[in-house]
Amino acid sequence: MRYDKINSSLFIENRQRFSEKLKNSSIAILTSNDVMPTNADDVMGFAQNNDLFYLTGIDQDETILVLYPHAFKQENREILFIKEVTEHSKIWDGDFLNKEEAFQISGIKNVKWIHEFEKTLQLFAFEADTFYLGHNEHIKRTTFEMTTRQDRMIQWCKEKYPLHQYDRVAKITRELRPIKLDEEVKLIKKATAISIQGFKNLLKAAKPNCKEYQLEAELIYEAIKNGGTRHAFKPIVASGKNACALHYNSNDGICKDGEMVLVDFGVCYGNYNSDTTRCFPVNGKFSSRQREVYQAVLNCLKEGSKLLKPGVLSSDYEIQMASLIEKELIGLGLLTLDEIVNQNPDAPAYKKYFMHGTAHHLGLDIHDVGLYSRPFEKGMVLTCEPGIYIREEGIGCRLENDYLLTEDGNINLSEGMPIEMDEIELLMKQ
């Protein structure tokens, strides 16, 4: 693995807390993700099923975790199945984890080869009443037409054990994962630290007529050099009017003199992620209008982030953020007070210039699991990302930090990333 070894105590504690949520006489089965093909015999980079990683720390495919905390035999309470290392696999793919290495990472003593899974499960499956199975319930846009390894496990279990009761792993992990343990916070901080340096390098590389993807290259270089496994998500490097498309990421435009660039990016380190957004002028000097828009968004970030504290409901937070945006839009001459007073409540006037939410959970997923009907709590990591997008002026500005909620407020984990306009201009001048 590229990242530093994570202490197995994290995964041991996660399994303990997870197992305490299982019904009596229940077995939980979690599987890894598939390796996805591109064309011919090539494949995409592997990304682990985050629920499985949360409970094991195992970061390779063809992995199954079985938890049966009430098993009569001690050895059946935690079993990890991994793919077998053979001389053939060593020649073609190098080493996979062996049993001792899997134990050192996960803290699970009973490690078997994956081809032993079916026979092993059959030995004690009928002692249990309920199977907890994983499924990607946290789907936003894609994958609904795909059949995953988790889908195949669900189908196999129901065919093999049709009279058992079935329940959902996600119901438990969405309760546990939002509250980050200290080791998890350290990993997010590490991802953020790499992001900070990447952004500083990007500022030094920016100049009129450079390509957006050339700036993206500065980010991935810094990530890989420091042990980040990949971009946390496909980054947005959007100059001029491109920044007004919220999910723009072709990153093939030319950064023209006089334009502003929006960079929304993150680093994945040890499967934990950062997610930050910054804006800067291509030529190193904000125009007067760019300064006005940027300062308006920065005001919203500074005031809005103060609202991220325990006890606050996401819906109430978003309402207050919308009020901050409205105030700034009036100051920019984009809305009038009359337009706001007489607006259709179902289509608020500010939506013309600000169309998205401003806070989401962050962790193993960029939009990490968690119910937004649940009040914010100490230990959650949330983003704050207000923005203003003026398509008619070709200006899109969004600023985003990552915050760890404390007992009475929050800590800005991205504090070291330049955000004040004078600091950005100074770095670009250097």
Secondary structure, DSSP 8 states (H G I E B T S, - for coil): --S----THHHHHHHHHHHTTS-TTEEEEEE-----B-STT-B------HHHHHHH---SSS-EEEE-TT-SSGGGSEEEEE----HHHHHHH-----HHHHHHHH--S-EEEGGGHHHHHHHHGGG-SEEEE------SSS-TT---HHHHHHHHHHHHSTTSEEEESHHHHHHHTTS--HHHHHHHHHHHHHHHHHHHHHHHH--TTEEHHHHHHHHHHHHHHTT--EESS--EEEEGGGGGSTT-----SEE-TT-EEEEEE-EEETTEE--EEEEEETTSS--HHHHHHHHHHHHHHHHHHTT-STT--HHHHHHHHHHHHHHHHHHTTS--HHHHHT-BTTB-GGGGT--S-S--B-SSSSS----TTS---TT-EEEE--EEEEGGGTEEEE-BEEEEE-SSSEEETTTTS--SHHHHHHHHH-
